[in-house]
Amino acid sequence: MRLHRLTLTDFRNYRRRVWEPAASISVLTGENGSGKTNLLEALSLLAPGQGLLSSPASLLPRHGTTDWGVAAHLERGGHDFQLATGVAAGKGRRVFLLDGEKPRTHAEIAQLYSCVWLTPQMDRLFLDGASGRRRFLDRLTVALIPDHTQQLIAHERSVTSRNRVLQEHPQETAWLDSLETSISRHAVAATVARMNLIDTLGATPFGNKAFPHTMIELHCPIAEALRTKPAIEVEDWLRQALQQARQQDQVRKSTSLGAHRADMSLKDQATGRDAIQSSSGQKKIMLLSIILSHAEAITHLLGYAPLILLDEPLVHLDEKRRINLMESLRALKTTILLTGTEAALFSPLRGHADFITIRNGTLLPERGRE
């Protein structure tokens, strides 16, 4: 996938900025707070979801404004399209436009556009709660199976409705039966998609010894059941389990089974070392290995790779692995954005990447043209 133009309007510290990348790889350097990560966040928000920082909506408009917009001219497989998102006219609700028209579903966007990212905050991915790990796994899954977004949305809607009915109308058993049937169907579909992603990454490991093959392990009773039973049987089992759990779920005010209860972990295939037992540098290597394997797998299967957004990717890496990472990125045929505070660390990309200094929301390419 190729980014041809990015336009920001009242987004973060950018009042109005049009940027046309001169190369597939862009290295963005500058002081803290200059706006490097904001560019990456803008691109991440073009995909459905909360973006790479999961920022509250109130923080996205430029200070003193309420509306904001991000628009991009993109190319995938020879097909050009325009994608935009933002909040306008004081409506307060974020909208998407695909070639100037509002898409019927977010799945339409996911079928055309996907991106994966790595941020410094993700160093804590395996120390914090499971929700962040699920979001990471689901971003990778959507790039492979765009319908995964709709399955997750439908699942979440049914879970929310069931929780409300259990509190307000627990005697409405027919209503609950219908919601639990919906949860079961979408939970199984979402879990199958996650398992397909994991199998695909396992079959296409990233071929670089500096980034050893990393395995994703899915921890989920639905996945366990799917390993030995047909999907239809697992749906029946889950539906019955939800029915039996109504009383305890009513007390807990939550739904105890479903795709929203899954977790994941990463392991180094060669040593069996879990990410949680690894150093900061080893965690970074494992996450990079997954992202690069994912890009390679998507390229092999679909003919294009997702956009890759790497915020401070060289932190915690030794010199050898920094060099190997940048050599690996040069081989990928997609738009890649990297950020850092020192351009010198990215010297292996000289001649292959566009180097840009960012100062207070102004982009200053080294070639002398803004």
PEDA-V482930 format. One record per residue. RES is the residue in three letters. SS is DSSP state (h for helix, s for strand, l for the rest). BURIAL is # if it has 16 or more other C-alpha atoms within 10 Angstrom, else .. D_FIRST is the distance of its C-alpha to the first C-alpha in Angstrom with 2 decimals. Layout:
BEGIN
RES;SS;BURIAL;D_FIRST / RES;SS;BURIAL;D_FIRST
END
This chain:
BEGIN
MET;l;#;0.00 / ARG;s;#;3.78 / LEU;s;#;6.87 / HIS;s;#;9.78 / ARG;s;.;12.52 / LEU;s;#;13.84 / THR;s;#;17.37 / LEU;s;#;19.73 / THR;s;#;23.16 / ASP;s;#;25.85 / PHE;s;#;23.47 / ARG;l;#;25.12 / ASN;l;#;26.52 / TYR;s;#;24.58 / ARG;s;#;26.71 / ARG;s;.;24.44 / ARG;s;.;21.60 / VAL;s;.;19.03 / TRP;s;.;16.62 / GLU;l;.;14.52 / PRO;l;#;12.94 / ALA;l;.;14.45 / ALA;l;#;12.43 / SER;l;#;9.27 / ILE;s;#;11.81 / SER;s;#;14.10 / VAL;s;#;17.41 / LEU;s;#;19.19 / THR;s;#;22.91 / GLY;l;#;25.92 / GLU;l;.;28.76 / ASN;l;.;28.65 / GLY;l;.;28.16 / SER;l;#;26.62 / GLY;l;#;23.44 / LYS;h;#;20.88 / THR;h;#;20.19 / ASN;h;#;20.32 / LEU;h;#;17.10 / LEU;h;#;15.37 / GLU;h;#;17.35 / ALA;h;#;16.36 / LEU;h;#;12.64 / SER;h;#;13.89 / LEU;l;#;16.18 / LEU;l;#;13.66 / ALA;l;#;13.60 / PRO;l;#;17.11 / GLY;l;.;19.42 / GLN;l;.;21.12 / GLY;l;#;18.38 / LEU;l;#;18.62 / LEU;l;.;22.23 / SER;l;.;23.53 / SER;l;.;25.40 / PRO;l;.;28.11 / ALA;h;.;27.37 / SER;h;.;30.23 / LEU;h;.;28.53 / LEU;l;#;25.42 / PRO;s;#;27.29 / ARG;l;#;28.51 / HIS;l;.;32.13 / GLY;l;.;34.50 / THR;l;.;32.11 / THR;l;#;31.25 / ASP;l;#;28.29 / TRP;s;#;24.76 / GLY;s;#;21.43 / VAL;s;#;17.75 / ALA;s;#;15.65 / ALA;s;#;12.20 / HIS;s;#;10.92 / LEU;s;#;7.26 / GLU;s;#;5.75 / ARG;s;#;4.67 / GLY;l;.;7.09 / GLY;l;.;9.07 / HIS;s;.;9.62 / ASP;s;.;9.92 / PHE;s;.;11.08 / GLN;s;.;12.92 / LEU;s;#;13.18 / ALA;s;#;16.19 / THR;s;#;18.52 / GLY;s;#;21.86 / VAL;s;#;25.60 / ALA;l;.;27.72 / ALA;l;.;31.35 / GLY;l;.;32.70 / LYS;l;.;31.63 / GLY;l;.;30.48 / ARG;l;.;27.98 / ARG;l;.;24.23 / VAL;s;.;22.61 / PHE;s;#;19.22 / LEU;s;#;18.53 / LEU;s;#;16.02 / ASP;l;.;16.54 / GLY;l;.;19.79 / GLU;s;.;21.14 / LYS;l;.;21.78 / PRO;l;.;20.12 / ARG;l;.;22.79 / THR;l;.;21.31 / HIS;h;#;18.66 / ALA;h;#;17.55 / GLU;h;.;16.19 / ILE;h;#;13.72 / ALA;h;#;12.98 / GLN;h;.;12.33 / LEU;h;#;9.38 / TYR;l;#;8.21 / SER;l;#;8.87 / CYS;s;#;9.42 / VAL;s;#;12.15 / TRP;s;#;14.63 / LEU;s;#;17.85 / THR;l;#;20.69 / PRO;h;.;24.29 / GLN;h;.;25.58 / MET;h;#;24.04 / ASP;h;#;26.64 / ARG;h;.;28.96 / LEU;l;#;26.88 / PHE;l;#;29.48 / LEU;l;.;32.47 / ASP;l;.;31.93 / GLY;l;.;31.93 / ALA;h;#;30.06 / SER;h;.;28.15 / GLY;h;#;25.69 / ARG;h;#;25.13 / ARG;h;#;24.58 / ARG;h;.;21.94 / PHE;h;#;20.10 / LEU;h;#;20.49 / ASP;h;#;19.53 / ARG;h;#;16.20 / LEU;h;#;15.32 / THR;h;#;16.97 / VAL;h;#;15.25 / ALA;h;#;11.81 / LEU;h;#;13.93 / ILE;l;#;16.39 / PRO;l;#;15.49 / ASP;l;#;19.22 / HIS;h;#;20.04 / THR;h;#;19.76 / GLN;h;#;22.47 / GLN;h;#;24.58 / LEU;h;#;24.65 / ILE;h;.;25.51 / ALA;h;#;28.22 / HIS;h;#;29.54 / GLU;h;#;29.86 / ARG;h;.;31.55 / SER;h;#;34.03 / VAL;h;#;34.80 / THR;h;.;35.50 / SER;h;.;37.72 / ARG;h;#;39.59 / ASN;h;#;40.34 / ARG;h;.;41.73 / VAL;h;#;43.81 / LEU;h;#;45.26 / GLN;h;.;46.49 / GLU;h;.;47.70 / HIS;l;.;48.56 / PRO;l;#;48.97 / GLN;l;.;51.43 / GLU;l;.;48.86 / THR;h;.;48.24 / ALA;h;.;46.78 / TRP;h;.;44.18 / LEU;h;#;43.37 / ASP;h;#;43.27 / SER;h;.;40.63 / LEU;h;#;38.46 / GLU;h;#;38.83 / THR;h;#;37.88 / SER;h;#;34.66 / ILE;h;#;33.96 / SER;h;#;34.67 / ARG;h;#;32.42 / HIS;h;#;29.35 / ALA;h;#;30.09 / VAL;h;#;30.26 / ALA;h;#;27.05 / ALA;h;#;25.19 / THR;h;#;26.89 / VAL;h;#;26.09 / ALA;h;#;22.35 / ARG;h;#;22.71 / MET;h;#;24.74 / ASN;h;.;22.27 / LEU;h;#;19.57 / ILE;h;#;22.23 / ASP;h;.;23.31 / THR;h;#;19.85 / LEU;h;#;19.42 / GLY;h;#;22.99 / ALA;h;.;22.38 / THR;l;#;19.46 / PRO;l;#;20.68 / PHE;l;#;18.95 / GLY;l;.;20.98 / ASN;l;.;22.33 / LYS;l;.;25.94 / ALA;l;#;25.43 / PHE;l;#;23.37 / PRO;l;#;25.61 / HIS;l;#;24.50 / THR;s;#;24.58 / MET;s;#;25.56 / ILE;s;#;25.05 / GLU;s;.;28.25 / LEU;s;#;28.48 / HIS;s;.;31.81 / CYS;l;#;32.68 / PRO;h;#;35.73 / ILE;h;#;33.69 / ALA;h;#;31.63 / GLU;h;.;34.95 / ALA;h;#;36.40 / LEU;h;#;33.47 / ARG;l;.;33.98 / THR;l;.;37.40 / LYS;l;.;37.52 / PRO;l;.;35.82 / ALA;h;#;33.65 / ILE;h;.;36.37 / GLU;h;.;38.95 / VAL;h;#;36.86 / GLU;h;#;36.45 / ASP;h;.;40.25 / TRP;h;.;40.87 / LEU;h;#;38.65 / ARG;h;#;40.23 / GLN;h;.;43.69 / ALA;h;.;42.84 / LEU;h;#;41.68 / GLN;h;#;44.88 / GLN;h;.;46.97 / ALA;l;.;45.28 / ARG;h;#;45.99 / GLN;h;.;48.97 / GLN;h;.;47.42 / ASP;h;#;44.19 / GLN;h;#;46.37 / VAL;h;.;48.08 / ARG;h;.;44.87 / LYS;l;.;43.18 / SER;l;#;40.01 / THR;l;#;38.64 / SER;l;#;39.12 / LEU;l;#;37.00 / GLY;l;#;33.47 / ALA;h;#;29.81 / HIS;h;#;30.26 / ARG;h;#;32.65 / ALA;l;#;30.37 / ASP;s;#;29.67 / MET;s;#;27.85 / SER;s;#;28.50 / LEU;s;#;27.05 / LYS;s;#;29.14 / ASP;s;#;29.09 / GLN;l;.;29.60 / ALA;l;.;31.95 / THR;l;.;34.24 / GLY;l;.;33.83 / ARG;l;.;33.64 / ASP;s;#;32.32 / ALA;h;#;30.07 / ILE;h;#;32.89 / GLN;h;.;35.16 / SER;l;.;32.83 / SER;l;.;32.90 / SER;h;#;30.37 / GLY;h;.;28.86 / GLN;h;#;28.80 / LYS;h;#;27.10 / LYS;h;#;24.36 / ILE;h;#;23.97 / MET;h;#;23.87 / LEU;h;#;21.19 / LEU;h;#;19.00 / SER;h;#;19.78 / ILE;h;#;18.63 / ILE;h;#;15.27 / LEU;h;#;14.66 / SER;h;#;16.10 / HIS;h;#;13.90 / ALA;h;#;10.64 / GLU;h;#;12.57 / ALA;h;#;13.89 / ILE;h;#;10.87 / THR;h;#;9.54 / HIS;h;.;13.15 / LEU;h;.;13.74 / LEU;h;.;10.92 / GLY;l;.;9.30 / TYR;l;#;5.81 / ALA;l;#;5.88 / PRO;l;#;6.04 / LEU;s;#;6.37 / ILE;s;#;9.68 / LEU;s;#;12.62 / LEU;s;#;15.79 / ASP;l;#;18.92 / GLU;l;#;21.79 / PRO;l;#;20.53 / LEU;l;#;23.37 / VAL;l;.;26.13 / HIS;l;#;28.42 / LEU;l;#;27.04 / ASP;l;.;29.51 / GLU;h;.;28.91 / LYS;h;.;28.24 / ARG;h;#;25.47 / ARG;h;#;23.94 / ILE;h;#;23.82 / ASN;h;.;22.49 / LEU;h;#;19.65 / MET;h;#;18.56 / GLU;h;.;19.06 / SER;h;#;16.91 / LEU;h;#;13.95 / ARG;h;#;14.32 / ALA;l;.;13.67 / LEU;l;#;10.20 / LYS;l;#;7.39 / THR;l;#;4.84 / THR;l;#;6.26 / ILE;s;#;9.58 / LEU;s;#;12.60 / LEU;s;#;16.05 / THR;s;#;19.37 / GLY;s;#;22.94 / THR;l;.;26.33 / GLU;l;.;27.04 / ALA;h;#;24.98 / ALA;h;.;27.24 / LEU;h;.;25.86 / PHE;h;#;22.49 / SER;h;.;24.32 / PRO;h;#;22.80 / LEU;h;#;19.58 / ARG;l;.;21.68 / GLY;l;.;20.59 / HIS;l;#;17.01 / ALA;s;#;16.03 / ASP;s;#;16.92 / PHE;s;#;19.80 / ILE;s;#;20.65 / THR;s;#;23.78 / ILE;s;#;23.97 / ARG;s;#;27.47 / ASN;l;.;28.38 / GLY;l;#;25.18 / THR;s;#;25.18 / LEU;s;#;22.43 / LEU;s;#;24.16 / PRO;s;#;22.09 / GLU;l;.;24.19 / ARG;l;.;24.08 / GLY;l;.;26.33 / ARG;l;.;24.33 / GLU;l;.;23.41
END
